[in-house]
């Protein structure tokens, strides 16, 4: 049995679709986090119908509701070992499911780009036991092409993409930079305010900036200049070669049966 991870992002949606098309023993899993956009529920339902497979929903065993809950309980935001909320809300959930299901392979939606190919290589080196598949990299599918495939399937992109964000992460991602947080300040002022309060409560910040002479300093959100940073780049759907026939470049397993007279084209 193989596990494909659905994140409610466009790349993971296409990766799951490809996995179900290619293999018979795939189960889809989505890790629910309380600070995800409510539109994700709609996107999950429509992707289930498109992919033709149930998306199982799991959550962390410690009962954390969202990143704010993790921050207040652990007194930690992020550092040299990454974001604590990522560990508690995502990584540990994956590890728990690995132990429970013992999948032969795990399928991830890393898209075809230099940075994501590098991430995939590092992930495979660090987690060889997952026996990972990266179908988007195999098929050279970019994030923009994935957006085109999803919209071409009649599915509206998740709300966070439509608002101009590059990813469909938790609203108020602790790994966001100045431009991201200033956009959150405008689009989700209550989230911005809650994170600003949480930072002061634990004495840590989402943003750190380098200072001359070496080292870095914390930048608290309640001190962040609203004009600083670069606005996240929106994802513009690009259908590329896929507008005419979806997944036409991927050989359907039924082709061989037709060639061998085991199936007629009329029966497809």
N, C-alpha and C positions, 0 to 999 in steps of 0.2 A: 504494500500500500504506500502511496505517495501523498504528501501533504503539500498543497499550494497555498501560499499566504496571500490573502486578500486584505489590502489596507484601506479600501475605499478610495484609492488613488487610481488614476487612469492607466498607469503602467502595470500595476498589479492586476487590474481587471483584464487587460489584454493577455498578460502572462497566464492567468488562470484559464482564460478561454483557450489559449494555445495548448495548455496542459491537458485539458479535458478532451480537446480534439485529438491529441496525440496518444493518450494513454487511457486505459479502461479503469484503472484502480486509483483514481485521484479523489481526495477529499479536500474541500476548501474550508479555510478557517479565517475568521476575522476577529481581531482583538479589540473589544469594545472599551473605549475610554470616555468618561463622562463629559469631557470638554470638547469632544468632536462636534462638528456642526450637525444640527438636526437633519439637514438635507441628506446626510449619509444614509439614513434609513430608506429614503426613496431610491437612492442610487443602488443600494444593496439589493432591493427587491427587483429593480429593472435588470441588474446584472445577473441575478439568479435566472431570470427568464431567458436572457440572451445566451448565457453560458450553458444553460440547461442542467444546472447542478445546484444543490442546496449549499448555501454559505453558512457554515456553523459559526456561532458566536461564542467566544470565550472571554474570560476576564481574569484579573489577578486574584490569587488565593488569599491575599492579605486584606482584601476589602477596601483598598484605596480607590477613591472615586475618580480622581484626576491628578494632574501634576501639582496642583495647590495642596492637595491632601498629602502627597509624598513630601513636598518641601517642608510643610509644617511639622510632619512627624519625624523626618530624618534630619532637619536643619541643614539641608544640603541642596544646592541647585545643580551646578556642574563644575567640573574641574578636569584634572589630567586624565582621569579614568572615565570621562564622559558624563552625561546627565543622569542623575540618580533616578529621575522619573522614567527614563527610557529603560533602565535596568528593571525597575519594579513593575512597570505597567506593560512592557513589551518583551524584553529579553527573557525574563524569568518565566513569563507565561509560555513562551515558545519552548523553553527547557522543560517545563512541567509536562507539556503536551508530548514532547519527544519521549520522555520517560514512560508516559502512559500508552502511547501508540506504537512506538518503535518503527517509524516509517523508514522505508528503504531509501527514499530520496525526499528532499524538500525543494520546492520551486519558488523562486523569488523574482520580483518584477524590476530588476535592475535594467535600466534602458541602455541603448547603444550610444554611449558617449565616453570620452576618455576618462572622466572622473568616475563614472559608474562602472566601467570596465575595471578600473583600478580597485574600486571598492569590492567588486566581485572576486578579483584575484586575492585580495587580502582576506576577505570573508572565507574563501575556500581554504586558504592556508591556516587560518585561525580556528575554523570549525570543520575540519575534514570529515568528521563523523556525520555531518548532515547530508553528505553526498549531494551537494546542491546542483540544481539545473537552473540555467538562466536563459529562458527561451527568447527573450527580447534581444539579448546580445547575440545569440545564435542566429536570429533572423534579421539582425541589423535594424531593429526598430527603435526610432528615437521617441522621446516623450511627445513631440508634436505629431508624429505619425500615429502614436497610440491615441491621442486626442481625436485625430481624424477618424480612426477606426471606430471609436466609441460613438462619436456623433453620427457617423455613417450608419451605425446600427440603430439609430433613432433614440439614443439615450442622451439626455442633456447632461453636460458636464457637471460635476459636483459644485456646490455653491461657492466653495473657497476658490476654485479656479475662475469662476465667473466674476468673482470680486477682484481678481487680479493677482492672486497668490500663485506661487510656482508649485506648491505642494498642498496636499489635503491633510496636513498634520493636525494635532490638537490646536485649538484656537489659543494662542499664547504660548508658542513653542519656546522653551528656555534656550534653545540653540540659535534663535533668531538674532540678527544684528540690529544696528540702529535704524536702518530704513524699514525693516520689517516691523519693529516695535512702534515706530511712528505711524505706520499704516494701521496697525492694530489700535493705536490710540484713537484714530478717526473712525474705523469700521466697528470696533468693539470696545468702546471706552470703559465699560464695566470690567472687562477682562484686563485691560491695561491697569486700571485702578487696583484691582485685586492683586495683580502681580507686584505692583509697586509697594503695596502694603506688606505682602509676603516677604519681599526682599528685605525690608527694614526689620521685620520680625526675626529673621534668621541671620541677618548681617551678611548676606551674600547677594550677588547680582547675576543676572543673565548675561550682561554685557561687560566685557573687559577690554580695555584698549591699551596698546603699547605706549610707553612713555620714553622720551629721549633719554639716552644713557642706559637703556635696558630696563627690563621689568615691565610690569603692567599695573594699571589701576582699575578699580571698580567704578562702573558708571551706573548709578542707581536710576531707575526709570523716572522717579520724581524729580531728577535733575537733568534729564535728557532734553536737549534742545529740540523742539518740534521740527526744525528745518534740517536736522542732521541725517546723514545716511542716504542710501540709494533705495528707491522703491523697488520691491521685487518685480522681476520680469514676468509678465503674464504668459501663459501657455497658449499659443495660437495653433489651433488644429491644422494639421497638414496631412491630407489624405495620401499624397504621393501616388504611388502605383496602386493603391488599395481602393480607390473610389469606384472603380468599375466592378471588380469582383473581389469580395472580401476573402483574404487568405489564399488568393489564387496561386501564389508562389509556393505554397506548402502542399506537398503531395498527400492527397487524401488516401487513407488506407484501403478504400474501396476501389481505387483505380486498378490495383493488381488483380482484384477479383473479377473486374470487368474484362481485363485483358485475358484472364484464364477461363473466361466463359462461365464463371461461377455466379455472376450477377449481371443483369442487363441494366443499361442506363435508365430504362423506364422504371426499374425497381428502386432506383436511388431516391 
